[in-house]
Amino acid sequence: MSRKIRGLVHSDHSAEIPRIRKISGQLSGVEKMINDGRPCVEIMQQARAVHSAVKALEIAILKRHLNTCILNSARSESSQAFNQRLKDLLGLIKG
């Protein structure tokens, strides 16, 4: 799904809310582990699980962005606007 904001088509990421809630719960678990004085390795294992879940969320959002925002931009915007969207995306990926 997509929606228009200020004339631009944006992806609807509401399907990711359950995943975000799960990640939030995992982070709360890490905090509890730290407060309870759990062993470092156990905390790190849980932190790695959070990291993996966040990466999966990022990939899902990126796929939706490519299939909606970038694709629609290629179809409807000027080549300059499209190139700017690609530049913005690549800058984000490069970090």
N, C-alpha and C positions, 0 to 999 in steps of 0.2 A: 504494500500500500504506500501511497505517497500523498502529500498535501502541499498546497501552495502557500508560501509566506513571502510577502513583499515581491510577488511576481515570479518567484523562483520555486521550482519543484524540490521538495525535501522528502527524504525517506521517513516513513513512520516506524520508529524503533520501539513502539510500545510492547511488542512481543518479547522484548529483552528484559522487561521488568522482573519476571520471575527469576531470571538468571542473576540480575543485579541484587535481588533480595537474598538469594542463596550466597552470593559473594559477601554481602553485608553480614550474614550470619556466620560465615567462615571467619571474617575479620573479628567479629565479636568473640568467636572461639579462641582466636590467637590472643586477644587481649586477656581473656579469662585464664588461658594457659600461663601467660606471663604473671598475672596477679597471683596465681596459685603456685608459682615457683616450679613449674614443670621443667623437665630437662631440655637443654638447648636443642638437641636433635629433634625432639618431638615438636617443639615450636617451629623449627626450621622446616620440618616436613609439612606442617600445616600451612606455613607461609608459602611454600612452593605450590601447594594445592591452590591457594588463593591466586598466586601469580598465573598459574595455568588457566584458571577460570577467567581471569581478567583478559588474558591473551585470546581466549576463545570468544569472549564478548567483543573484543576489538576486531577480530576477524569477521564475525557476523555483521557488525556495523559497517565495516569496510566493504564487504560483499554487497550489502544492500545499497551503500553509497554508489558503488560502481554501476550496479544494475539500474539504479533510479536516477540519481543526480547527474552523474557523469554521462550516462547514456542519453538522457533528455537534453543535457547541455550540448552534446555533440549534434543532436538532431535540430535544435531550435535556436541556439545562440550563435553569435558571430564567432569566427575562428579566434579572435583575440580574447573574447570572454571564455571560450572553451579552453584555450591555452592557459589562461590564468587559473581556472579551476584545477587543471592538471598540475600546474606549478605549485599551487597551494597544497594539493594532496601529496605530491612528492616531498615537499618541504616538511610536512607532518610525518611522513614515513621515515625520512632521513633522521628526524629528531634533531 
